[in-house]
């Protein structure tokens, strides 16, 4: 149907807009997004989930959501 086609086109447009600069949508249902970041030679992700007011967490590439740490302790790791 045309409504479904329009929905899918709008969805694709927003997905492209969100991910064009490297942002990763990890889970659409919970709105979990990772933003690539780097400190020195270390790559990590800033982590945000729908409902959180600000980006307050980070994790290493292989740690995922379960490995989230508060931004306040970022400097202790690097």
C-alpha positions in Angstrom: 0.0 0.0 0.0 1.1 3.6 -0.4 0.9 4.3 3.3 3.3 1.4 4.0 5.6 2.6 1.2 5.6 6.2 2.5 6.3 4.9 6.1 9.3 2.8 4.8 10.7 5.7 2.8 10.4 8.0 5.8 12.0 5.3 8.1 14.9 4.9 5.6 15.4 8.6 5.4 15.7 9.0 9.1 17.9 5.9 9.4 20.3 7.4 6.8 20.3 10.7 8.6 21.0 9.1 12.0 23.8 6.8 10.8 25.5 9.0 8.1 28.2 10.2 10.6 28.9 6.8 12.0 26.2 6.6 14.7 25.1 3.0 15.2 21.6 2.1 16.0 22.0 -1.0 18.3 18.4 -1.6 19.2 15.4 0.1 17.6 12.9 -0.9 20.3 14.9 0.6 23.1 16.3 3.4 21.0 19.9 2.4 21.9 22.5 4.4 20.0 26.3 4.4 20.0 28.4 7.3 18.9 32.0 6.6 17.9 34.6 8.5 19.9 38.4 8.4 20.4 40.7 9.3 23.1 44.4 9.1 22.1 44.7 5.7 20.4 41.7 4.2 22.1 38.4 3.9 20.2 35.2 3.7 22.3 31.5 4.6 22.1 29.4 7.1 23.8 26.2 5.4 24.6 22.6 6.7 24.8 19.2 5.1 25.2 15.8 6.5 24.6 14.5 8.1 27.8 17.9 9.1 29.0 18.2 12.9 29.3 21.8 13.2 28.2 24.7 11.0 27.0 26.1 9.9 30.3 27.7 6.6 29.5 30.5 5.1 27.4 31.9 1.6 26.6 34.7 0.0 24.8 34.0 -1.5 21.4 33.6 -5.1 22.5 31.9 -4.4 25.9 28.5 -3.4 24.6 25.6 -2.2 26.7 26.5 -4.4 29.6 29.9 -2.8 29.8 28.6 0.8 30.0 30.5 3.0 32.4 29.6 6.6 33.6 31.3 9.4 31.6 32.5 10.7 35.0 35.1 7.8 35.2 36.3 8.0 31.5 39.6 9.7 32.4 40.4 6.9 34.9 40.5 4.4 32.0 42.8 6.3 29.6 
